[in-house]
């Protein structure tokens, strides 16, 4: 069975209901996947992380549940539900779940 690349359109939804937490895992689901950018939702179990990396485009993280730590160029920022941060292009960043958290990642390719 082929995995869908995007979420169904013209349906009302709430971000935090689109992915469930999973023990010792990071779960993601693509909402939009276009040539010009992507919108993806992630659910991190406590203690899970994405190691330091760079991306060629700016991206915005919006925390929609829980609490996580975003590191940008070595500076740690603690984010809680309702807070957001922009990850600058070509600058090392990492994410760590200090508690379970869900986030929406929006990347604009330009």
N, C-alpha and C positions, 0 to 999 in steps of 0.2 A: 504494500500500500504506500502510495506517495504522500509525503508530508506536505501539508499546505504551507505556502510561503507567506501568507498574509491572513489576517483576521477577516471574517465576513463583514461586508459593508452594509450600511443602512440598518444597523441593529444598535439599540441602546445598550450600553454596558458600563460597568464600573471597573476601573483598572484593577483594584485590589482583589476582585473576584475572578480574574482571568487566569491566575496561577496560584497553586497551593504550595505551601511549604512542604519540603521533604527532608527527612532526617539525614544529616550529614551531606547535604547536596545543595546545588544551585540549579534552579529550574528557570528556564526562559521561554518566552513565547513572542514571536514576531507579530506585531500589530499591523505595521505597514512596511513594505520593502520596495522602495522605488529607486530608480537610478540617481535621483537627487538626494536621497536620504532614507533613514530607517527609524522606526519607533519600535522598541522592544521592551517588554516588561520582564523583570527578574525577581525571583524570590530566593533569598539567601538564608540558609539555616544558620543559627548562631555558630560563630567560629569559622565559617566558610569565607573564602577570599578569592579575588582575582589578583594575580601577581602584577608587579609593576610592568607597564608596557606603554607604548605610545600609539597614537592614531594620527593619520594624516589630516583629519578634519576636527573642527570643534564638535563637542557633544555636550548635551545638557542632561544632568542627573536630577530627577525629581523623586524624593523619597515619599512614598504613599502609605507606608506602614513601618512601624518599628524604628530602629536606629542603626546607623552604619557609619563607618569612618572612611572618608575619601582622602587619599594622600595625593597631593599635586606637587611635583618637584620637591618631594621630601617634607612638605608642610601638611600636617594632619588636620583635617576638618571633620568635626563630629556633626552629623546631620540627623535630624529627627523628622518624623512625619510632617509634611507641609513645607519642608525646606528644599532648596535646589542649589545647584552649583554648576558652572560651566567648566568643562574640562578643555583647556586650550589645545589646539592642534600641535603635534610634535613635542609636547611636554610630557615627561614620564608621569604616570598616575597609576594608582592601585585602589582597590576597594576591599574593605574588611567588615564582616558582620560582627560588631561588638554585641549585638542582640539580633534576633531574627529581624530581617527587614525586606521590604519590597520596594523596588524603584522602577521608574520608567526612564529609559535611556533614549534620547532623541539625538540622532547624528545627522548633520546637514553636510552633504558632500559638495562643497564649493570652495 
